[in-house]
Amino acid sequence: MPTALIAIPAFALYLVAAWLLARRLGPRARARGAPVRWPALAAGAGGALLHGGILYQNLLVHNGLDLGFFNALSLVSWLMALLVVLASLGQPLENLGIGVFPLAALALGLELLFPAHHLLGPEAGPGLRLHVLVSLLSYSVLTIAAVQAILLAIQNRHLRTRHPGGFIRALPPLETMERLLFQLIGLGFVLQSASLLTGWRYVEDLFAQHLVHKTVLSITAWLVYAVLLAGRWRFGWRGRTAVRWTMAGFTALLLAWLGSKWVLEILLQR
């Protein structure tokens, strides 16, 4: 089946899901009690299902895995969309789809418009493939945590200025939002730890010239998240402090993965 026949409905379903979630935050939708949560999640799940089919075609090539820049970006965004849908079945996390689903649609479009190839061939053993998989999962979870932190910052600011109106009323209580944030960070920290450990074990030289920046920034991000979790446990860090540390860790992680991959594959053509 031509990729476009799958991509167009996937793109549309992602945008419909985000629109339904955003629409239910409006005062009229809240007044009517519009039950759009499940239709929105169903649309997001449908978009993720079709998106996964495209990734299957583009990633699994005859001689290995094609993890070019835009393929990898699309894979991470797909994991984010899938995680939001699955996590929302048991936690009030569906509002994250307002940002995550359009991001997945954008990444899918970039994957199709600007194909870039970086082959992970047969010489890459199962250990290295495990490292790549765990790394992508950690990036996905911690990116979702960053989106959650942004929502928490907006909610906290509105409450501090005593303007809790608008879409803020549709969000869970502040304590619930903080608990969800630290659950995401805790999971992401475990995955990031596993990523560093598998990288240390299976990557030939983590401090080679083309990897040193990625390694240093990844360790920096890990340390930032470790301090944040320790501060939460020991001193009860919350609110703006939690948001600032979360975004600092995410910035380091973004530069480690996206920045390094962009420079190496797009700018330097390596």
Secondary structure, DSSP 4 states (H G I P E B T S, - for coil): --HHHHHHHHHHHHHHHHHHHHHTTSHHHHHHT---HHHHHHHHHHHHHHHHHHHHHHHEETTEEE--HHHHHHHHHHHHHHHHHHHHTTSS-GGGHHHHHHHHHHHHHHHHHS----EE-TTS-HHHHHHHHHHHHHHHHHHHHHHHHHHHHHHHHHHHTT---GGGGGSPPHHHHHHHHHHHHHHHHHHHHHHHHHHHHHSS-TTSTTTHHHHHHHHHHHHHHHHHHHHHHHH---HHHHHHHHHHHHHHHHIIIIIHHIIIIIIS--
